[in-house]
């Protein structure tokens, strides 16, 4: 099973369509390591959920560390929300599912087109991008995803958000890697959900060159993303778990945007904790 097909490349430009275009697509898939990504994905494609995530992370040589892992033992029994920064653009979603869904297999993450391509994790995704219907507009897909999210929370299940909706980028003004402004729609949804919120911070990210490419063009940076999956071998990505923010604490913020700013600070101002390799197992 492939993660990215030649037809996906063809959809990017007419340059990759037709018999000659397909050859061009195959060539680009080789030089961009997409073919290697497909082979690695295929090895674990018979699994789903944390069965897939654990095997895939192991195959690419990524073993993440968890700070304040004991806080995961305090997760609510019913619905809750996680909010995270988005420095990787794919691996962070995979690591988040691998971490939280081991405890709560009903955990799902709201994702965009990039992550929704991982078919083995569809049960753990709520996509805000059209996946199966080419005639479905972005707005329609987004509304469907929001309704699905609200229903999932109301039924007592947890949901994860990357509120920026896009990969973190390099801010020349601040001279650091940071999320772009968090989406107001997501913040309003969190404000109205009235469930506990768990901040999760990814302390590391992609290579400096990846973020430099983003200064040139986001499409060029996107082409680099498959390579960024494999250059993490032997690295120990660090994930910090914040304190759970209760509904009562959230009620101090009558304005959703004020709540959003507080949640963002809860992620970005999280102190660097001590890290362990602990991965908690499912309660089920």
C-alpha positions, 0 to 999 in steps of 0.5 A: 500500500502506498501513502502517495501515488503518482496520481497525487503528484499529477494532481499538483500540475499538468506537468505530471499528467499523461504518459510522460508526466507519469514518468516525471512523477516517478522520477520526482518521487525518487529524488524526494524520497517519496518512494522510500516513504511509500515502502516504509508505510507499506511495511506497517500498513496492515496495522491501524491506530497505535499498532501502526504508529509504533511500528512506523516510528520504530522503522524510521528510528524515532523514539520520543521522550515524554516530560511529565508523563505522570500527568497522562495518568490524570486524564479525564474519563470522558471528553477532553481536548489536547492543544499542541504546536505543529513543528513537524507537519506530520510526525507530530500528529503521529507521535500525538496519536501514539502517545494519547491513543495508547491510553484512550483508543477513542482519541481522534485528531483534527487534521488537514490534507497532509495527515489525512493521507495516512489511511491506516490512521483514519479511525484516529483522524477527523479530516477538515479536507475532502478525502473521497469526494472530488466535488466537495469544497474545502468549506463543505469538508471543513463544516463536516469535520467540525460537526464530526468533532462536536459530535465526538466530544459530546459523546464523551471522547477526546479530540486533539487540535493543532490550532494553527492548522499549518506547520510552524514556520520561521519568524524573522522578526522573533528569530524563532520557530513558532506557529502562525496565528491560531485559527479563530474557528478552532478557538471558538470550538474549544471555548464552546466545548466546555471540556478539560484541555491538555496542553502538549508541546513538541520541543523539537522540530524539522531541520533549519533548512526546512524552515528556511525553505518556507521563507522562499515558498511554502510549496518548495518547503512541502516537497522537503517534507518526506525527507524530514521524516527520515532525517530524524533517525537516532534523534529523541524528539521531546514532548512535554505534557502540561497541566490539565486546564479545567472547565472552571479555569477556562470560565475565567475567559469570557472572550474565546480569543483571550482563552486562545491566547492563554492556551497558546502560552500554556503550550509555548511557555511550558517549562522544559521538564525532565524526560522519560521514555515511558509510554503508558498503556491503554486502560482497555 
